[in-house]
């Protein structure tokens, strides 16, 4: 708009103006726009894994390249709803150009994402990594690993707890036991039909299951065919069929769903209740979610896995197995925080030939040499000296802890580790006993020679010049990626349900992040 002689003049426009030739949408998109990066990558990818997911026959399908390009760009633009993606294909120039004018509806998009892509997302992700490696954007040498918890697409009040289920089931079995006794008292005729075995012998409290109750209900039903006026038997049968059997079947179904977990969500049974970092209410509320583990290099995601455990340590081995399956090998060096510093993980990394720069829980305290030590901290086990010749520990008060026994500890993954237990027998009358121990038998501590050797090796690596550089770099690697995903892409909650679909969705998020990084 310009002014001429104080008169306002507007630029000309005409609605419905006829164009001589239809426009080429590509001319409206900048040369270095992200859609061109996505288009080039997908066009060069091997589509064999995706094509094999199609059964063939029937009407023609949208090309998997079109569908994959559309989903990657949608996730890069924070569009996660299939209906919104379908709408963008009709209204957004970038989507229209990327899809070559194809307009699949939201059902087709959902089916591709939830069914077709689900069976080969790891292969697609690996294709992207090969492209990045060919472009020399990643070297696959340093692997920075960390985890975060992402909320599941589930109602946060749909929890089922393992402890409560066990308690409810035990209470129900006691009621069943009482019913068995009641039936046995009122049903003397059972002795003639079943000999000396009465109804109570169908099972004790630890063995009663839904099949036992169904067998009992069948027998009571058969008896009523001959004694239709037996009101007590009718009442017992009704209680079994309408209350006890359905409830016991429900508890058995719950127990089968836990699979080693302490909880799950009724809305998404693969989700576990966890405490989230973004707890804006600050009430430590548990929410259904998944533990997402990723590995990065140059802020590109080069490995990911989804877990149902709320802690990071048990996830590392399974995560590395997934990375090895995708890449065919493992990176040379792995950098992680103290959440992964377990004996099991150190041993696995050593066996795989990976140089581990992995902290352990007391690493930073040990490095702070000038830190003022609190009085109680003087009596922590790490401050006890060790007499190697006598195999004894010595407390700050000069009292000796002698070897007592060896115990075996098992991790969540079933890994067994030995702990040597040392016990002090001279704690009576010690002036600092209240600071040192609350045990009646005196102070004891557990010692693992193998774990201590791993920690010593980890310390040597972490305090070296290379270790310091990698520790500093870790803060700008994986932590920064999580920040970009949660804040820039606003991805704080999954939109699909079930672990397999969640794996697919996180694969799309990871690919989209890598495309954004590549385009930048």
C-alpha positions in Angstrom: 0.0 0.0 0.0 1.3 3.5 -1.0 0.0 7.0 -0.7 -0.2 9.4 -3.7 -1.4 12.9 -3.1 -2.7 11.8 0.3 -4.9 9.3 -1.4 -4.7 5.6 -0.2 -4.0 3.1 -3.0 -4.3 -0.7 -2.5 -2.7 -3.5 -4.5 -5.1 -5.0 -7.0 -6.7 -8.4 -6.5 -9.5 -10.3 -8.3 -11.3 -13.3 -6.9 -11.8 -16.0 -9.5 -9.1 -14.8 -11.8 -8.4 -17.3 -14.6 -4.8 -18.5 -14.9 -3.4 -19.4 -18.3 -1.6 -22.5 -17.0 -2.1 -24.5 -13.7 0.7 -23.6 -11.3 3.4 -26.0 -10.4 3.3 -26.3 -6.6 7.1 -27.0 -6.6 7.7 -23.5 -7.7 6.1 -22.1 -4.6 8.4 -24.1 -2.2 11.9 -22.9 -1.4 14.8 -24.9 -2.6 16.1 -25.8 0.9 12.7 -26.4 2.5 12.4 -29.5 4.8 9.8 -31.1 2.5 12.5 -31.4 -0.2 14.8 -33.1 2.2 12.1 -35.6 3.2 11.1 -36.1 -0.4 14.7 -36.9 -1.5 15.4 -39.3 1.4 12.2 -41.3 0.9 12.6 -41.5 -2.8 16.1 -43.0 -2.4 15.0 -45.5 0.3 14.5 -49.2 -0.3 10.7 -49.7 0.0 11.0 -53.5 0.1 10.2 -53.9 3.8 7.1 -51.6 3.4 5.9 -53.3 0.2 6.0 -56.7 1.9 3.4 -55.5 4.4 0.8 -55.3 1.6 -1.3 -58.4 0.9 -2.2 -57.5 -2.6 -5.5 -58.0 -4.4 -8.6 -55.8 -4.3 -8.5 -52.1 -5.2 -5.2 -50.2 -5.7 -3.5 -48.7 -2.6 -1.8 -45.4 -2.1 2.0 -45.7 -2.7 3.9 -46.3 0.6 6.3 -43.5 -0.4 3.4 -41.1 -0.4 2.1 -42.3 2.9 5.6 -42.3 4.6 6.5 -38.8 3.3 3.2 -37.5 4.6 3.5 -39.0 8.1 7.1 -37.9 8.5 6.4 -34.3 7.5 3.2 -34.3 9.7 5.2 -35.3 12.8 7.8 -32.7 12.0 5.1 -30.1 11.9 3.5 -31.3 15.2 0.4 -32.7 13.4 -0.3 -36.1 15.0 -4.1 -36.5 14.5 -5.0 -38.5 11.4 -7.9 -36.2 10.7 -5.7 -33.2 10.8 -3.2 -34.8 8.5 -6.0 -35.6 6.0 -7.1 -32.0 6.2 -3.6 -30.8 5.6 -3.4 -32.9 2.4 -6.4 -30.9 1.1 -5.3 -27.4 2.2 -1.5 -27.2 2.8 0.7 -26.6 -0.3 3.6 -28.5 1.2 1.5 -31.5 2.0 -0.1 -31.3 -1.5 3.3 -31.2 -3.2 4.8 -34.0 -1.1 1.9 -36.3 -1.7 1.8 -35.5 -5.4 -1.9 -34.5 -5.0 -3.0 -37.7 -3.4 -5.6 -37.3 -0.7 -5.9 -40.4 1.5 -8.6 -40.1 4.2 -8.0 -40.3 7.9 -8.9 -44.0 8.0 -6.3 -44.9 5.4 -3.6 -42.8 7.2 -4.5 -44.5 10.5 -4.4 -47.9 8.9 -1.0 -47.3 7.4 0.5 -45.9 10.6 -1.1 -48.5 13.0 -0.9 -51.7 10.8 1.4 -51.5 7.8 4.2 -49.3 9.2 4.0 -51.1 12.6 5.5 -54.3 11.0 8.6 -52.6 9.6 9.3 -49.3 11.4 12.7 -50.5 12.6 13.8 -51.3 9.0 12.6 -47.8 7.9 14.5 -46.2 10.7 17.6 -48.1 9.8 17.3 -46.9 6.2 17.3 -43.3 7.5 20.4 -44.0 9.5 22.2 -45.4 6.4 21.3 -42.2 4.6 22.8 -40.1 7.4 25.9 -42.2 7.5 26.4 -41.9 3.7 26.0 -38.2 4.1 28.7 -38.3 6.8 26.4 -36.7 9.3 26.9 -39.6 11.8 30.0 -41.8 12.4 28.4 -44.3 14.7 31.4 -44.1 17.1 30.1 -42.3 20.2 26.7 -43.3 21.6 25.1 -41.0 24.2 22.2 -42.9 25.8 19.5 -41.7 28.2 15.8 -42.3 28.9 12.7 -40.3 29.5 9.1 -41.1 30.4 6.4 -40.3 28.0 2.7 -40.4 29.0 0.6 -43.0 27.4 -2.7 -42.4 25.6 -4.7 -43.7 28.6 -6.9 -42.5 31.4 -4.7 -41.7 34.4 -7.4 -43.1 36.8 -7.6 -46.5 35.0 -4.9 -48.1 37.2 -4.7 -51.7 38.3 -2.2 -52.5 41.1 -0.6 -55.9 41.5 -0.5 -55.7 45.3 -4.2 -54.8 45.5 -5.1 -57.5 43.0 -3.4 -60.1 45.1 -5.2 -58.9 48.2 -8.6 -58.9 46.5 -8.0 -62.4 45.1 -7.0 -63.8 48.5 -10.1 -62.3 50.0 -12.3 -63.8 47.3 -10.6 -67.3 47.7 -11.5 -67.2 51.4 -15.1 -66.5 50.6 -15.0 -69.4 48.1 -13.5 -71.6 50.8 -16.4 -70.7 53.1 -18.9 -71.4 50.3 -17.3 -74.9 49.7 -17.8 -75.7 53.4 -21.4 -74.4 53.3 -22.2 -76.5 50.2 -20.5 -79.5 51.8 -22.8 -79.2 54.9 -26.0 -78.9 53.0 -25.1 -81.5 50.3 -24.7 -84.8 52.0 -25.8 -86.6 48.8 -22.4 -85.7 47.2 -20.7 -88.6 49.1 -22.8 -91.1 47.2 -21.8 -89.6 43.8 -18.2 -88.7 44.4 -17.2 -91.1 47.2 -15.0 -89.8 50.0 -14.0 -86.7 48.1 -16.1 -83.8 49.2 -16.5 -80.4 47.5 -13.9 -78.8 49.7 -11.2 -80.9 48.2 -11.6 -79.1 44.8 -8.7 -76.9 46.0 -7.3 -75.0 48.9 -6.8 -71.2 49.1 -3.6 -71.3 47.0 -5.0 -73.5 44.2 -8.5 -72.4 43.6 -8.9 -71.0 40.1 -11.8 -70.1 37.8 -11.8 -73.6 36.2 -12.4 -75.2 39.7 -15.3 -72.9 40.3 -16.8 -73.7 36.8 -16.5 -77.4 37.6 -18.3 -76.9 40.9 -21.0 -74.8 39.2 -21.5 -77.6 36.6 -22.0 -80.1 39.4 -24.5 -77.9 41.3 -26.4 -77.3 38.1 -26.7 -81.0 37.4 -27.9 -81.6 41.0 -30.6 -79.0 40.5 -31.9 -80.9 37.5 -33.0 -83.6 40.0 -33.8 -81.4 43.0 -35.3 -78.2 41.6 -36.7 -77.2 45.1 -33.2 -77.0 46.7 -33.1 -73.3 47.5 -29.7 -73.3 49.2 -28.1 -75.0 46.3 -29.8 -72.4 43.9 -28.4 -69.6 46.0 -24.9 -71.1 46.0 -25.0 -71.6 42.2 -26.2 -68.0 41.6 -23.3 -66.7 43.8 -20.8 -68.7 41.9 -22.1 -67.7 38.4 -22.8 -64.0 39.0 -20.1 -63.1 41.5 -17.3 -65.5 42.3 -16.4 -66.9 38.8 -16.5 -63.5 37.0 -14.4 -61.8 39.7 -11.8 -64.6 39.8 -11.5 -64.6 36.0 -10.9 -60.9 36.1 -8.2 -61.2 38.7 -6.5 -64.0 36.7 -6.6 -61.9 33.6 -5.0 -59.0 35.6 -2.2 -61.3 36.8 -1.5 -62.5 33.3 -1.3 -58.8 32.2 1.2 -57.7 34.8 4.1 -59.7 33.3 6.5 -58.7 36.1 5.2 -55.2 36.5 3.5 -53.7 39.5 0.7 -51.9 37.6 -1.0 -51.4 34.3 -3.7 -49.2 32.8 -7.1 -50.6 31.8 -7.1 -48.2 28.8 -3.7 -49.3 27.5 -2.7 -52.5 29.2 0.9 -52.2 28.0 1.4 -48.9 29.9 2.8 -48.9 33.4 2.1 -46.2 36.0 5.3 -44.0 36.5 6.3 -40.7 37.9 6.8 -38.1 35.2 9.4 -35.4 35.2 7.0 -32.8 34.0 4.9 -33.0 37.1 3.4 -29.5 37.0 1.1 -30.2 40.0 4.2 -31.3 42.0 2.2 -34.0 43.8 4.3 -36.9 42.5 1.2 -38.3 40.8 1.7 -41.6 39.0 0.6 -41.6 35.3 0.4 -44.4 32.7 3.4 -44.2 30.5 6.4 -45.8 28.8 10.1 -45.5 29.4 11.7 -44.3 26.1 15.4 -45.0 25.7 17.3 -43.2 22.9 20.9 -43.0 21.8 22.3 -40.0 19.9 25.4 -38.8 18.1 25.6 -35.3 16.8 22.1 -34.8 18.2 20.8 -37.3 15.6 18.8 -40.2 17.1 20.6 -43.4 16.0 18.8 -45.9 18.3 15.6 -46.1 20.3 13.6 -48.6 22.3 10.4 -48.6 24.4 10.2 -50.2 27.8 7.7 -50.8 30.6 10.2 -50.5 33.5 10.1 -47.2 35.4 13.9 -47.3 36.0 16.6 -46.9 33.3 19.2 -49.5 34.5 17.2 -52.7 33.5 16.5 -51.2 30.0 20.1 -50.8 28.7 20.8 -54.4 27.6 17.5 -54.8 25.8 18.1 -51.4 24.2 21.6 -52.4 22.9 20.1 -55.6 21.5 17.7 -53.5 19.5 20.5 -51.3 18.3 22.6 -54.3 17.3 19.7 -55.8 15.4 19.1 -52.6 13.5 22.8 -51.7 12.7 24.4 -55.1 12.7 27.0 -53.8 15.2 27.4 -51.7 18.3 29.1 -48.3 18.7 32.6 -48.2 20.0 32.0 -46.0 23.0 28.9 -45.5 25.2 28.3 -42.5 27.4 25.6 -42.6 30.1 24.7 -41.1 33.5 24.6 -42.8 36.9 21.2 -44.4 36.3 23.0 -47.1 34.2 25.9 -47.8 36.5 25.0 -51.3 37.5 27.2 -54.4 37.7 25.0 -56.1 35.1 25.4 -53.3 32.6 29.2 -52.9 33.1 29.6 -56.6 32.5 27.5 -56.6 29.4 29.4 -53.6 27.9 32.7 -55.3 28.6 31.6 -58.5 26.9 30.4 -56.5 23.9 33.7 -54.8 23.6 32.2 -51.3 24.2 34.3 -48.7 26.0 32.0 -47.6 28.8 32.0 -44.0 30.1 29.1 -44.7 32.5 28.8 -43.0 35.9 27.7 -44.7 39.1 25.6 -43.4 41.9 28.4 -42.1 44.1 30.7 -40.9 41.4 30.2 -37.1 41.9 30.5 -37.3 45.7 33.8 -39.1 45.3 35.1 -36.4 43.0 34.3 -33.5 45.3 37.4 -33.7 47.4 37.0 -30.3 49.2 33.3 -30.8 50.0 32.5 -30.5 53.7 31.5 -34.0 54.9 28.5 -34.2 57.1 28.9 -36.1 60.4 26.6 -38.9 59.3 28.3 -39.3 56.0 31.6 -40.3 57.7 29.9 -43.6 58.5 28.8 -44.4 55.0 30.2 -47.7 53.7 32.3 -45.9 51.1 34.3 -44.2 53.9 35.3 -47.5 55.6 38.9 -48.6 54.9 39.7 -52.1 53.7 42.4 -54.4 55.1 43.2 -56.6 52.1 45.4 -59.0 54.0 42.8 -59.8 56.6 39.8 -59.3 54.4 38.2 -56.9 56.9 36.7 -53.4 56.8 37.6 -50.8 59.4 35.1 -48.2 60.5 36.1 -44.6 61.4 36.0 -45.6 65.1 38.7 -48.3 64.4 36.3 -51.3 64.8 36.6 -54.2 62.4 33.9 -55.7 60.2 34.7 -59.4 59.5 33.4 -61.5 56.6 30.1 -63.2 57.6 28.5 -64.7 54.5 27.8 -64.3 50.8 24.4 -63.5 49.4 23.0 -63.6 45.9 21.1 -60.6 44.5 19.0 -60.7 41.4 18.2 -57.8 39.1 14.8 -57.2 37.3 16.4 -59.0 34.3 17.3 -62.1 36.4 21.0 -61.2 36.6 22.7 -62.8 39.6 25.4 -61.0 41.5 27.4 -61.9 44.6 27.6 -59.7 47.6 30.0 -60.4 50.5 28.5 -59.4 53.8 30.8 -58.1 56.6 29.6 -57.8 60.2 30.9 -55.9 63.2 30.4 -57.6 66.6 31.7 -54.8 68.8 29.2 -52.0 68.3 27.9 -52.1 71.9 28.9 -48.9 73.7 30.1 -47.1 70.6 29.5 -43.4 71.1 28.4 -42.9 67.4 26.3 -46.0 67.0 23.1 -44.0 66.3 24.8 -42.3 63.4 26.3 -45.5 62.0 23.5 -48.1 62.3 20.1 -48.9 63.8 20.5 -52.6 63.7 20.4 -54.5 66.9 23.1 -57.0 65.8 25.6 -54.2 64.8 26.9 -52.5 61.7 27.1 -54.6 58.5 28.0 -53.7 54.9 27.8 -55.5 51.5 30.8 -55.6 49.2 31.1 -56.7 45.6 34.7 -57.0 44.4 33.6 -57.2 40.7 31.4 -54.1 40.9 34.1 -52.2 42.7 36.6 -53.2 39.9 34.1 -51.9 37.3 33.6 -48.7 39.2 37.4 -48.1 39.5 37.7 -48.6 35.7 34.8 -46.3 35.0 36.4 -43.6 37.2 39.7 -43.8 35.4 37.9 -43.3 32.1 35.5 -40.5 33.3 38.3 -38.4 34.8 40.5 -38.6 31.8 40.6 -35.8 29.3 38.5 -37.8 26.8 36.0 -38.7 29.6 35.6 -35.1 30.7 35.0 -34.0 27.1 32.4 -36.7 26.6 30.7 -36.0 29.9 30.4 -32.3 28.9 29.2 -33.2 25.5 26.5 -35.5 26.8 24.6 -32.5 28.2 24.3 -31.1 24.7 23.6 -34.4 23.1 20.7 -36.6 24.4 19.4 -34.1 26.9 19.1 -31.5 24.2 17.3 -34.0 21.9 14.7 -34.7 24.6 14.2 -31.0 25.1 13.6 -30.5 21.3 11.1 -33.3 21.1 9.1 -32.2 24.2 9.3 -28.5 23.7 9.7 -27.8 20.0 7.6 -30.8 18.7 5.3 -30.7 21.8 5.5 -34.5 21.9 4.8 -35.2 25.6 2.1 -37.9 25.2 1.6 -40.8 22.8 -1.4 -40.8 20.5 -1.6 -44.5 19.8 -2.2 -47.3 22.3 -0.4 -50.6 22.8 3.4 -51.1 22.9 3.8 -52.1 19.3 2.0 -49.0 18.0 3.9 -46.8 20.5 7.2 -48.2 19.0 5.9 -47.2 15.6 4.9 -43.7 16.7 8.3 -43.1 18.4 10.0 -44.3 15.3 8.1 -41.6 13.3 9.1 -39.0 15.9 12.7 -40.0 15.7 12.8 -39.9 11.9 11.0 -36.5 11.9 13.6 -35.2 14.4 16.4 -36.4 12.2 14.9 -34.8 9.2 14.5 -31.5 11.0 18.2 -31.7 12.1 19.3 -32.6 8.5 17.3 -29.7 6.9 18.8 -27.3 9.4 
